[in-house]
């Protein structure tokens, strides 16, 4: 498994291919969520070493991105389109 680095982000190339096939989201698009000034961030309740971000991607859709902080980079673990309920929660919190 090769690690692919894109600026401040890294991912496993095989995992990235599986994620794109399963969820229709590339890790390159997922990284753009962190450019959303209103992105939401929570600790992953299943693994406190991971975080869950939700925000608008560069393709103008709300994504949920699981990631971890590794040294100087953010490691992207998974990314998917937000559910309708997650989009509503994002909109509510963003509206504050």
C-alpha positions as a Python dict, from the first residue, in 0.01 Angstrom:
ca = {
    (1, 'X'): (0, 0, 0),
    (2, 'X'): (147, 330, -109),
    (3, 'X'): (90, 656, 68),
    (4, 'X'): (-4, 941, -163),
    (5, 'X'): (72, 1296, -50),
    (6, 'X'): (-112, 1605, -176),
    (7, 'X'): (7, 1916, 7),
    (8, 'X'): (-105, 1891, 370),
    (9, 'X'): (-299, 1568, 308),
    (10, 'X'): (-206, 1205, 267),
    (11, 'X'): (-396, 884, 201),
    (12, 'X'): (-351, 524, 106),
    (13, 'X'): (-389, 495, -270),
    (14, 'X'): (-578, 163, -256),
    (15, 'X'): (-814, 299, 11),
    (16, 'X'): (-872, 611, -201),
    (17, 'X'): (-973, 398, -500),
    (18, 'X'): (-1211, 187, -289),
    (19, 'X'): (-1362, 501, -134),
    (20, 'X'): (-1424, 661, -475),
    (21, 'X'): (-1588, 345, -608),
    (22, 'X'): (-1804, 293, -298),
    (23, 'X'): (-1902, 654, -220),
    (24, 'X'): (-1835, 847, -542),
    (25, 'X'): (-1602, 1086, -359),
    (26, 'X'): (-1232, 1127, -434),
    (27, 'X'): (-994, 1213, -155),
    (28, 'X'): (-887, 1516, -357),
    (29, 'X'): (-1243, 1648, -333),
    (30, 'X'): (-1262, 1545, 34),
    (31, 'X'): (-958, 1760, 115),
    (32, 'X'): (-1147, 2069, -7),
    (33, 'X'): (-1389, 2038, 289),
    (34, 'X'): (-1116, 2189, 507),
    (35, 'X'): (-1128, 2506, 296),
    (36, 'X'): (-1489, 2564, 405),
    (37, 'X'): (-1461, 2828, 678),
    (38, 'X'): (-1774, 2684, 841),
    (39, 'X'): (-1676, 2317, 839),
    (40, 'X'): (-1778, 2124, 1150),
    (41, 'X'): (-1537, 1907, 1344),
    (42, 'X'): (-1604, 1632, 1598),
    (43, 'X'): (-1403, 1353, 1757),
    (44, 'X'): (-1495, 1013, 1615),
    (45, 'X'): (-1693, 841, 1893),
    (46, 'X'): (-1564, 501, 1776),
    (47, 'X'): (-1197, 602, 1774),
    (48, 'X'): (-1080, 913, 1965),
    (49, 'X'): (-763, 932, 1755),
    (50, 'X'): (-980, 1016, 1453),
    (51, 'X'): (-1192, 1316, 1366),
    (52, 'X'): (-1505, 1368, 1158),
    (53, 'X'): (-1538, 1683, 951),
    (54, 'X'): (-1848, 1795, 764),
    (55, 'X'): (-1859, 2081, 519),
    (56, 'X'): (-1896, 2198, 163),
    (57, 'X'): (-1652, 2053, -84),
    (58, 'X'): (-1512, 2228, -387),
    (59, 'X'): (-1789, 2055, -584),
    (60, 'X'): (-2050, 2237, -371),
    (61, 'X'): (-2187, 1934, -190),
    (62, 'X'): (-2173, 1856, 179),
    (63, 'X'): (-1929, 1577, 261),
    (64, 'X'): (-1843, 1387, 577),
    (65, 'X'): (-1469, 1318, 602),
    (66, 'X'): (-1304, 1088, 856),
    (67, 'X'): (-942, 1178, 910),
    (68, 'X'): (-651, 1164, 1154),
    (69, 'X'): (-367, 1403, 1226),
    (70, 'X'): (-33, 1242, 1150),
    (71, 'X'): (276, 1450, 1222),
    (72, 'X'): (254, 1739, 975),
    (73, 'X'): (-24, 1603, 754),
    (74, 'X'): (-390, 1513, 772),
    (75, 'X'): (-450, 1150, 676),
    (76, 'X'): (-777, 1102, 493),
    (77, 'X'): (-945, 777, 593),
    (78, 'X'): (-1289, 793, 433),
    (79, 'X'): (-1521, 1042, 269),
    (80, 'X'): (-1882, 1026, 165),
    (81, 'X'): (-2170, 1248, 77),
    (82, 'X'): (-2361, 1368, 385),
    (83, 'X'): (-2701, 1220, 456),
    (84, 'X'): (-3000, 1452, 437),
    (85, 'X'): (-3007, 1472, 819),
    (86, 'X'): (-2634, 1554, 830),
    (87, 'X'): (-2687, 1828, 571),
    (88, 'X'): (-2968, 1972, 784),
    (89, 'X'): (-2750, 1968, 1099),
    (90, 'X'): (-2467, 2134, 907),
    (91, 'X'): (-2704, 2405, 780),
    (92, 'X'): (-2847, 2463, 1131),
    (93, 'X'): (-2505, 2497, 1294),
    (94, 'X'): (-2374, 2708, 1012),
    (95, 'X'): (-2670, 2944, 1047),
    (96, 'X'): (-2581, 3035, 1403),
}
